[in-house]
Amino acid sequence: MEQATLGKALELEHRQIDGGIESYLAAADGEAADPAPLRTALAGLRRHIYLEEQFLFPPLQAAGLMGPIFVMLREHGALWRAMDAIEALPSSPLGTTAIRDACTALLALLDAHNSKEEPIIYTQADKVLDAAANAELLDFLAQGTVPDGWVCAAV
Protein backbone atom coordinates (compact mmCIF):
# COMPACT_ATOMS: atom_id res chain seq x y z
CA MET A 1 0.00 0.00 0.00
CA GLU A 2 1.31 3.46 -0.94
CA GLN A 3 2.25 5.64 2.01
CA ALA A 4 0.33 8.90 2.33
CA THR A 5 2.56 11.89 1.70
CA LEU A 6 2.05 15.61 2.04
CA GLY A 7 2.10 15.87 -1.75
CA LYS A 8 -0.69 13.29 -2.05
CA ALA A 9 -2.74 15.06 0.63
CA LEU A 10 -2.38 18.38 -1.19
CA GLU A 11 -3.30 16.76 -4.51
CA LEU A 12 -6.42 15.32 -2.88
CA GLU A 13 -7.33 18.80 -1.70
CA HIS A 14 -6.94 20.03 -5.29
CA ARG A 15 -9.44 17.37 -6.42
CA GLN A 16 -11.89 18.36 -3.67
CA ILE A 17 -11.70 22.05 -4.59
CA ASP A 18 -12.17 21.30 -8.30
CA GLY A 19 -15.03 18.94 -7.42
CA GLY A 20 -16.89 21.62 -5.48
CA ILE A 21 -16.72 24.04 -8.40
CA GLU A 22 -17.71 21.28 -10.83
CA SER A 23 -20.67 20.30 -8.61
CA TYR A 24 -21.90 23.86 -8.61
CA LEU A 25 -21.57 24.07 -12.40
CA ALA A 26 -23.41 20.79 -12.88
CA ALA A 27 -26.31 22.02 -10.75
CA ALA A 28 -26.44 25.51 -12.30
CA ASP A 29 -28.24 24.45 -15.46
CA GLY A 30 -29.88 27.74 -16.39
CA GLU A 31 -31.12 28.32 -12.86
CA ALA A 32 -29.53 29.70 -9.73
CA ALA A 33 -27.96 26.64 -8.16
CA ASP A 34 -27.27 26.11 -4.48
CA PRO A 35 -24.09 28.15 -3.97
CA ALA A 36 -22.91 26.05 -0.99
CA PRO A 37 -20.53 23.77 -2.98
CA LEU A 38 -19.03 26.81 -4.71
CA ARG A 39 -18.62 28.73 -1.45
CA THR A 40 -17.01 25.70 0.18
CA ALA A 41 -14.64 25.25 -2.78
CA LEU A 42 -13.61 28.92 -2.81
CA ALA A 43 -13.01 28.93 0.96
CA GLY A 44 -11.01 25.71 0.56
CA LEU A 45 -8.92 27.23 -2.22
CA ARG A 46 -8.18 30.32 -0.15
CA ARG A 47 -7.12 28.10 2.77
CA HIS A 48 -5.02 25.96 0.44
CA ILE A 49 -3.21 29.04 -0.90
CA TYR A 50 -2.63 30.25 2.66
CA LEU A 51 -1.13 26.91 3.67
CA GLU A 52 1.22 26.91 0.71
CA GLU A 53 2.36 30.50 1.05
CA GLN A 54 2.80 30.47 4.82
CA PHE A 55 4.08 26.96 5.51
CA LEU A 56 5.12 25.14 2.34
CA PHE A 57 6.84 27.71 0.14
CA PRO A 58 9.31 29.24 2.65
CA PRO A 59 11.29 26.02 3.27
CA LEU A 60 11.24 25.22 -0.44
CA GLN A 61 12.59 28.68 -1.27
CA ALA A 62 15.28 28.20 1.37
CA ALA A 63 16.20 24.95 -0.39
CA GLY A 64 16.72 26.85 -3.65
CA LEU A 65 13.38 26.41 -5.42
CA MET A 66 13.05 30.15 -6.17
CA GLY A 67 11.83 30.18 -9.79
CA PRO A 68 9.01 27.66 -9.43
CA ILE A 69 7.81 29.31 -6.21
CA PHE A 70 7.75 32.70 -7.94
CA VAL A 71 5.53 31.22 -10.66
CA MET A 72 3.22 29.65 -8.06
CA LEU A 73 2.90 32.96 -6.17
CA ARG A 74 2.06 34.84 -9.37
CA GLU A 75 -0.56 32.23 -10.26
CA HIS A 76 -2.00 32.36 -6.74
CA GLY A 77 -2.61 36.06 -7.34
CA ALA A 78 -4.53 35.28 -10.54
CA LEU A 79 -6.56 32.62 -8.74
CA TRP A 80 -7.32 34.98 -5.86
CA ARG A 81 -8.51 37.72 -8.22
CA ALA A 82 -10.68 35.19 -10.07
CA MET A 83 -12.27 34.14 -6.77
CA ASP A 84 -12.87 37.76 -5.81
CA ALA A 85 -14.57 38.30 -9.19
CA ILE A 86 -16.83 35.27 -8.69
CA GLU A 87 -17.79 36.37 -5.20
CA ALA A 88 -18.63 39.87 -6.51
CA LEU A 89 -21.15 38.49 -9.04
CA PRO A 90 -24.84 38.38 -8.16
CA SER A 91 -26.09 34.91 -7.27
CA SER A 92 -29.53 35.54 -8.76
CA PRO A 93 -30.66 33.69 -11.90
CA LEU A 94 -29.56 36.73 -13.93
CA GLY A 95 -26.01 36.21 -12.70
CA THR A 96 -25.92 32.49 -13.43
CA THR A 97 -24.32 32.75 -16.88
CA ALA A 98 -21.66 35.14 -15.61
CA ILE A 99 -20.95 32.94 -12.60
CA ARG A 100 -20.78 29.82 -14.81
CA ASP A 101 -18.34 31.55 -17.17
CA ALA A 102 -16.23 32.80 -14.25
CA CYS A 103 -16.20 29.34 -12.62
CA THR A 104 -15.22 27.71 -15.90
CA ALA A 105 -12.37 30.21 -16.25
CA LEU A 106 -11.29 29.52 -12.67
CA LEU A 107 -11.22 25.77 -13.37
CA ALA A 108 -8.98 26.42 -16.39
CA LEU A 109 -6.61 28.48 -14.22
CA LEU A 110 -6.59 25.72 -11.60
CA ASP A 111 -5.87 23.06 -14.19
CA ALA A 112 -2.88 24.99 -15.55
CA HIS A 113 -1.64 25.78 -12.04
CA ASN A 114 -2.07 22.29 -10.57
CA SER A 115 -0.43 20.64 -13.58
CA LYS A 116 2.80 22.44 -12.64
CA GLU A 117 2.44 22.51 -8.88
CA GLU A 118 1.80 18.81 -8.32
CA PRO A 119 4.79 17.34 -10.18
CA ILE A 120 7.27 20.09 -9.28
CA ILE A 121 6.38 21.68 -5.95
CA TYR A 122 4.76 18.73 -4.22
CA THR A 123 7.44 16.29 -5.32
CA GLN A 124 10.09 18.61 -3.89
CA ALA A 125 8.09 19.14 -0.70
CA ASP A 126 8.05 15.41 -0.07
CA LYS A 127 11.84 15.36 -0.49
CA VAL A 128 12.83 18.61 1.27
CA LEU A 129 10.56 19.00 4.29
CA ASP A 130 11.63 17.36 7.50
CA ALA A 131 9.24 15.27 9.60
CA ALA A 132 8.27 18.20 11.87
CA ALA A 133 7.38 20.50 8.95
CA ASN A 134 5.53 17.68 7.24
CA ALA A 135 3.52 16.98 10.41
CA GLU A 136 2.73 20.69 10.86
CA LEU A 137 1.39 20.93 7.32
CA LEU A 138 -0.67 17.75 7.61
CA ASP A 139 -2.10 19.05 10.90
CA PHE A 140 -3.05 22.34 9.21
CA LEU A 141 -4.71 20.39 6.41
CA ALA A 142 -6.81 18.61 9.01
CA GLN A 143 -7.92 21.60 11.05
CA GLY A 144 -6.24 24.89 10.08
CA THR A 145 -8.01 28.12 9.23
CA VAL A 146 -7.05 31.28 7.39
CA PRO A 147 -6.65 34.35 9.60
CA ASP A 148 -9.29 37.01 8.97
CA GLY A 149 -8.17 39.51 6.36
CA TRP A 150 -5.27 37.47 5.00
CA VAL A 151 -4.66 37.75 1.26
CA CYS A 152 -2.11 36.01 -0.92
CA ALA A 153 1.21 37.67 -1.69
CA ALA A 154 0.55 38.53 -5.34
CA VAL A 155 -2.82 40.28 -5.12
C-alpha positions as CSV (number, residue, x, y, z in Angstrom):
1,M,0.0,0.0,0.0
2,E,1.3,3.5,-0.9
3,Q,2.3,5.6,2.0
4,A,0.3,8.9,2.3
5,T,2.6,11.9,1.7
6,L,2.1,15.6,2.0
7,G,2.1,15.9,-1.8
8,K,-0.7,13.3,-2.1
9,A,-2.7,15.1,0.6
10,L,-2.4,18.4,-1.2
11,E,-3.3,16.8,-4.5
12,L,-6.4,15.3,-2.9
13,E,-7.3,18.8,-1.7
14,H,-6.9,20.0,-5.3
15,R,-9.4,17.4,-6.4
16,Q,-11.9,18.4,-3.7
17,I,-11.7,22.1,-4.6
18,D,-12.2,21.3,-8.3
19,G,-15.0,18.9,-7.4
20,G,-16.9,21.6,-5.5
21,I,-16.7,24.0,-8.4
22,E,-17.7,21.3,-10.8
23,S,-20.7,20.3,-8.6
24,Y,-21.9,23.9,-8.6
25,L,-21.6,24.1,-12.4
26,A,-23.4,20.8,-12.9
27,A,-26.3,22.0,-10.7
28,A,-26.4,25.5,-12.3
29,D,-28.2,24.5,-15.5
30,G,-29.9,27.7,-16.4
31,E,-31.1,28.3,-12.9
32,A,-29.5,29.7,-9.7
33,A,-28.0,26.6,-8.2
34,D,-27.3,26.1,-4.5
35,P,-24.1,28.2,-4.0
36,A,-22.9,26.1,-1.0
37,P,-20.5,23.8,-3.0
38,L,-19.0,26.8,-4.7
39,R,-18.6,28.7,-1.4
40,T,-17.0,25.7,0.2
41,A,-14.6,25.2,-2.8
42,L,-13.6,28.9,-2.8
43,A,-13.0,28.9,1.0
44,G,-11.0,25.7,0.6
45,L,-8.9,27.2,-2.2
46,R,-8.2,30.3,-0.1
47,R,-7.1,28.1,2.8
48,H,-5.0,26.0,0.4
49,I,-3.2,29.0,-0.9
50,Y,-2.6,30.2,2.7
51,L,-1.1,26.9,3.7
52,E,1.2,26.9,0.7
53,E,2.4,30.5,1.0
54,Q,2.8,30.5,4.8
55,F,4.1,27.0,5.5
56,L,5.1,25.1,2.3
57,F,6.8,27.7,0.1
58,P,9.3,29.2,2.6
59,P,11.3,26.0,3.3
60,L,11.2,25.2,-0.4
61,Q,12.6,28.7,-1.3
62,A,15.3,28.2,1.4
63,A,16.2,24.9,-0.4
64,G,16.7,26.9,-3.7
65,L,13.4,26.4,-5.4
66,M,13.1,30.1,-6.2
67,G,11.8,30.2,-9.8
68,P,9.0,27.7,-9.4
69,I,7.8,29.3,-6.2
70,F,7.8,32.7,-7.9
71,V,5.5,31.2,-10.7
72,M,3.2,29.7,-8.1
73,L,2.9,33.0,-6.2
74,R,2.1,34.8,-9.4
75,E,-0.6,32.2,-10.3
76,H,-2.0,32.4,-6.7
77,G,-2.6,36.1,-7.3
78,A,-4.5,35.3,-10.5
79,L,-6.6,32.6,-8.7
80,W,-7.3,35.0,-5.9
81,R,-8.5,37.7,-8.2
82,A,-10.7,35.2,-10.1
83,M,-12.3,34.1,-6.8
84,D,-12.9,37.8,-5.8
85,A,-14.6,38.3,-9.2
86,I,-16.8,35.3,-8.7
87,E,-17.8,36.4,-5.2
88,A,-18.6,39.9,-6.5
89,L,-21.2,38.5,-9.0
90,P,-24.8,38.4,-8.2
91,S,-26.1,34.9,-7.3
92,S,-29.5,35.5,-8.8
93,P,-30.7,33.7,-11.9
94,L,-29.6,36.7,-13.9
95,G,-26.0,36.2,-12.7
96,T,-25.9,32.5,-13.4
97,T,-24.3,32.8,-16.9
98,A,-21.7,35.1,-15.6
99,I,-20.9,32.9,-12.6
100,R,-20.8,29.8,-14.8
101,D,-18.3,31.5,-17.2
102,A,-16.2,32.8,-14.3
103,C,-16.2,29.3,-12.6
104,T,-15.2,27.7,-15.9
105,A,-12.4,30.2,-16.3
106,L,-11.3,29.5,-12.7
107,L,-11.2,25.8,-13.4
108,A,-9.0,26.4,-16.4
109,L,-6.6,28.5,-14.2
110,L,-6.6,25.7,-11.6
111,D,-5.9,23.1,-14.2
112,A,-2.9,25.0,-15.5
113,H,-1.6,25.8,-12.0
114,N,-2.1,22.3,-10.6
115,S,-0.4,20.6,-13.6
116,K,2.8,22.4,-12.6
117,E,2.4,22.5,-8.9
118,E,1.8,18.8,-8.3
119,P,4.8,17.3,-10.2
120,I,7.3,20.1,-9.3
121,I,6.4,21.7,-5.9
122,Y,4.8,18.7,-4.2
123,T,7.4,16.3,-5.3
124,Q,10.1,18.6,-3.9
125,A,8.1,19.1,-0.7
126,D,8.0,15.4,-0.1
127,K,11.8,15.4,-0.5
128,V,12.8,18.6,1.3
129,L,10.6,19.0,4.3
130,D,11.6,17.4,7.5
131,A,9.2,15.3,9.6
132,A,8.3,18.2,11.9
133,A,7.4,20.5,9.0
134,N,5.5,17.7,7.2
135,A,3.5,17.0,10.4
136,E,2.7,20.7,10.9
137,L,1.4,20.9,7.3
138,L,-0.7,17.8,7.6
139,D,-2.1,19.1,10.9
140,F,-3.0,22.3,9.2
141,L,-4.7,20.4,6.4
142,A,-6.8,18.6,9.0
143,Q,-7.9,21.6,11.0
144,G,-6.2,24.9,10.1
145,T,-8.0,28.1,9.2
146,V,-7.1,31.3,7.4
147,P,-6.6,34.4,9.6
148,D,-9.3,37.0,9.0
149,G,-8.2,39.5,6.4
150,W,-5.3,37.5,5.0
151,V,-4.7,37.8,1.3
152,C,-2.1,36.0,-0.9
153,A,1.2,37.7,-1.7
154,A,0.6,38.5,-5.3
155,V,-2.8,40.3,-5.1
